[in-house]
Amino acid sequence: MSAYQAWTHAQMAQRVAQDIADGSVVNLGIGLPTLVANQIPADREVILHSENGVLGVGPAPDAGAEDYDLINAGKQPVTLRPGGCFFHHADSFAMMRGGHLDICVLGAFQVSVRGDLANWHTGAADAIPAVGGAMDLALGAKRTFVMMELLSKKGESKIVPECSYPLTAPACVSRIYTDLAVFEVVPEGLRVLQRCPGLEAAELQRLVGQPLLQS
């Protein structure tokens, strides 16, 4: 077994931000994806959208400077970039469903090797469903990125041959950013774009438990 150093959540967010092109309009989902707002390069213009009706979201505010009238969809305080604006929830969903978002970044419980996404319900009897706008985003955005830890709390891979949890959307995910590796969904399967420091290809293959294409 190789000795490797998993990426931190901030490093994961930085890796996602690296793949967001200048001029993109991007929705950041609840949870880990919100961290991407703090990692957008200063010289890159990226317009961040929040489904509760904000366009032009900036990084998280400094401690003590929070304004709880200015929040994202996860009820976290945010900042607003110059030119940012607010609008009705219905208009926000029209943006999401109308193909106006270049990228959405979502968390996930499971992603299949074909890019099927399950991120709103585990199916457990005591679990609280939380679909929000995930279905609208996954199908409405031009590209869907997933940001998640590779292994569950039980040590099982969240990348699976078939999703056992209820689907959010089929074949919608184009890239998967995890704490151990970055994957691209291609017609042939999953291509490894990058591994965390010290993680060998064979060990990653063992952890995922699915066929992987090495770059």
C-alpha positions as CSV (number, residue, x, y, z in Angstrom):
1,M,0.0,0.0,0.0
2,S,1.4,3.4,-1.0
3,A,1.9,6.2,1.5
4,Y,-0.1,9.1,0.1
5,Q,-1.2,12.6,1.3
6,A,-4.8,13.3,0.5
7,W,-5.7,16.8,-0.7
8,T,-7.4,19.1,1.9
9,H,-10.8,20.5,1.1
10,A,-9.2,23.8,0.2
11,Q,-6.8,22.1,-2.2
12,M,-9.7,20.3,-3.8
13,A,-11.5,23.6,-4.2
14,Q,-8.4,25.1,-5.7
15,R,-8.2,22.2,-8.2
16,V,-11.8,22.7,-9.3
17,A,-11.2,26.5,-9.7
18,Q,-8.2,25.7,-11.9
19,D,-10.6,24.1,-14.5
20,I,-13.1,27.0,-14.6
21,A,-12.4,29.1,-17.6
22,D,-12.4,32.9,-17.6
23,G,-15.8,34.3,-18.3
24,S,-17.7,31.3,-17.0
25,V,-21.1,31.5,-15.2
26,V,-21.0,28.8,-12.5
27,N,-23.3,27.5,-9.8
28,L,-21.7,26.2,-6.6
29,G,-23.8,23.6,-4.8
30,I,-24.3,23.2,-1.1
31,G,-21.4,21.8,1.0
32,L,-17.8,21.3,-0.3
33,P,-18.5,23.2,-3.6
34,T,-19.1,26.5,-1.8
35,L,-15.3,26.5,-1.0
36,V,-14.5,27.0,-4.7
37,A,-15.6,30.7,-4.3
38,N,-12.5,31.3,-2.2
39,Q,-10.2,29.9,-4.8
40,I,-11.1,31.7,-8.0
41,P,-7.9,33.4,-9.3
42,A,-8.0,37.2,-8.9
43,D,-7.2,37.7,-12.6
44,R,-10.0,35.5,-13.8
45,E,-13.6,36.8,-14.2
46,V,-16.0,34.0,-13.1
47,I,-19.6,34.9,-12.3
48,L,-20.9,32.7,-9.5
49,H,-24.6,32.0,-9.3
50,S,-26.6,30.9,-6.2
51,E,-29.9,29.2,-6.7
52,N,-31.6,31.3,-4.0
53,G,-31.3,34.3,-6.4
54,V,-27.8,35.8,-6.3
55,L,-25.5,36.5,-9.3
56,G,-22.0,37.7,-8.6
57,V,-21.2,35.8,-5.4
58,G,-17.8,36.5,-4.0
59,P,-15.6,34.7,-1.4
60,A,-16.7,34.0,2.1
61,P,-16.6,37.2,4.4
62,D,-14.0,37.7,7.0
63,A,-14.9,36.6,10.5
64,G,-17.0,39.3,12.1
65,A,-18.0,40.8,8.8
66,E,-20.8,38.4,8.0
67,D,-24.2,39.8,6.8
68,Y,-26.9,37.2,7.3
69,D,-29.1,39.0,4.9
70,L,-26.6,38.0,2.2
71,I,-26.4,34.2,2.0
72,N,-26.0,31.4,-0.5
73,A,-28.4,28.5,-1.0
74,G,-26.8,26.7,2.0
75,K,-27.6,29.6,4.2
76,Q,-23.9,30.5,4.6
77,P,-22.9,34.2,4.6
78,V,-21.2,35.3,1.4
79,T,-20.0,38.5,-0.2
80,L,-21.1,40.2,-3.4
81,R,-18.7,41.2,-6.2
82,P,-19.1,44.6,-7.9
83,G,-22.0,44.4,-10.3
84,G,-23.6,41.5,-8.4
85,C,-27.4,41.4,-8.1
86,F,-30.4,39.7,-6.5
87,F,-33.6,38.4,-8.1
88,H,-36.6,36.2,-7.6
89,H,-36.2,32.5,-7.0
90,A,-38.2,31.7,-10.1
91,D,-35.8,33.8,-12.2
92,S,-32.9,31.9,-10.7
93,F,-34.4,28.5,-11.7
94,A,-35.1,29.9,-15.2
95,M,-31.4,30.5,-15.5
96,M,-30.6,27.0,-14.3
97,R,-33.2,25.2,-16.5
98,G,-32.6,27.4,-19.5
99,G,-29.0,26.4,-20.2
100,H,-27.5,29.7,-19.0
101,L,-24.9,28.1,-16.7
102,D,-21.6,27.0,-18.1
103,I,-20.8,24.7,-15.1
104,C,-22.4,23.6,-11.9
105,V,-20.3,22.1,-9.1
106,L,-22.2,19.6,-6.9
107,G,-21.5,17.3,-4.0
108,A,-22.5,13.6,-4.3
109,F,-23.2,10.4,-2.4
110,Q,-22.4,8.3,-5.5
111,V,-21.3,8.8,-9.1
112,S,-21.3,5.9,-11.5
113,V,-18.5,5.2,-14.0
114,R,-20.9,6.5,-16.7
115,G,-21.4,9.8,-14.9
116,D,-24.8,9.1,-13.3
117,L,-25.3,11.3,-10.3
118,A,-26.9,10.4,-6.9
119,N,-26.7,13.3,-4.5
120,W,-30.1,14.0,-2.9
121,H,-31.1,10.9,-0.9
122,T,-29.4,7.7,0.4
123,G,-32.7,5.8,0.4
124,A,-32.4,5.1,4.1
125,A,-35.7,5.1,6.0
126,D,-34.4,7.7,8.5
127,A,-32.7,9.9,5.9
128,I,-34.1,13.4,5.0
129,P,-34.4,13.9,1.2
130,A,-32.7,17.1,0.1
131,V,-33.0,17.5,-3.6
132,G,-33.1,21.3,-3.7
133,G,-32.2,22.4,-7.3
134,A,-29.8,19.6,-7.9
135,M,-31.9,18.0,-10.7
136,D,-32.3,21.3,-12.4
137,L,-28.6,22.1,-12.2
138,A,-27.4,18.7,-13.3
139,L,-29.5,18.7,-16.4
140,G,-29.5,22.5,-17.1
141,A,-25.8,23.3,-16.8
142,K,-23.6,22.7,-19.8
143,R,-21.2,20.8,-17.7
144,T,-21.5,19.2,-14.2
145,F,-18.5,18.8,-12.0
146,V,-18.7,16.7,-8.8
147,M,-16.6,17.6,-5.7
148,M,-16.6,14.9,-3.0
149,E,-14.3,12.7,-0.9
150,L,-13.6,9.5,-2.7
151,L,-14.4,7.1,0.2
152,S,-17.4,7.0,2.4
153,K,-17.2,6.9,6.2
154,K,-17.3,3.1,5.9
155,G,-14.2,3.2,3.6
156,E,-16.3,2.3,0.5
157,S,-15.7,4.0,-2.9
158,K,-18.4,6.6,-3.8
159,I,-17.5,5.9,-7.5
160,V,-19.5,2.8,-8.3
161,P,-20.5,0.7,-11.4
162,E,-24.2,1.5,-10.8
163,C,-25.7,4.0,-8.3
164,S,-27.7,2.2,-5.6
165,Y,-29.1,5.5,-4.3
166,P,-31.9,7.3,-6.1
167,L,-30.6,9.2,-9.2
168,T,-30.4,12.9,-9.4
169,A,-29.7,12.7,-13.2
170,P,-28.3,10.1,-15.6
171,A,-25.0,10.5,-17.4
172,C,-24.6,14.2,-16.5
173,V,-21.2,14.3,-14.7
174,S,-18.1,15.2,-16.8
175,R,-15.5,15.5,-14.1
176,I,-15.1,14.1,-10.5
177,Y,-12.8,16.0,-8.1
178,T,-12.0,14.0,-4.9
179,D,-9.4,14.2,-2.1
180,L,-7.4,11.4,-3.8
181,A,-7.7,11.9,-7.5
182,V,-9.4,13.8,-10.3
183,F,-11.3,11.9,-12.9
184,E,-12.8,12.7,-16.3
185,V,-15.9,10.7,-17.5
186,V,-15.3,9.6,-21.1
187,P,-17.1,7.1,-23.4
188,E,-14.5,4.4,-22.5
189,G,-15.0,4.9,-18.7
190,L,-13.1,7.0,-16.1
191,R,-9.8,8.6,-17.0
192,V,-7.5,9.6,-14.2
193,L,-6.3,13.2,-14.7
194,Q,-4.3,13.6,-11.5
195,R,-3.5,11.7,-8.3
196,C,-2.7,13.1,-4.9
197,P,1.0,13.1,-3.9
198,G,2.3,9.6,-3.2
199,L,-0.7,7.7,-4.5
200,E,0.2,5.0,-7.0
201,A,-2.0,4.0,-9.8
202,A,-2.4,0.5,-8.5
203,E,-3.5,1.7,-5.1
204,L,-6.0,4.1,-6.6
205,Q,-7.4,1.3,-8.7
206,R,-7.8,-0.8,-5.5
207,L,-9.6,1.9,-3.6
208,V,-12.0,2.7,-6.5
209,G,-12.6,-0.9,-7.4
210,Q,-13.5,0.0,-10.9
211,P,-11.5,-0.1,-14.2
212,L,-9.6,3.2,-14.6
213,L,-7.9,4.7,-17.7
214,Q,-4.5,6.3,-16.8
215,S,-3.5,9.5,-18.5
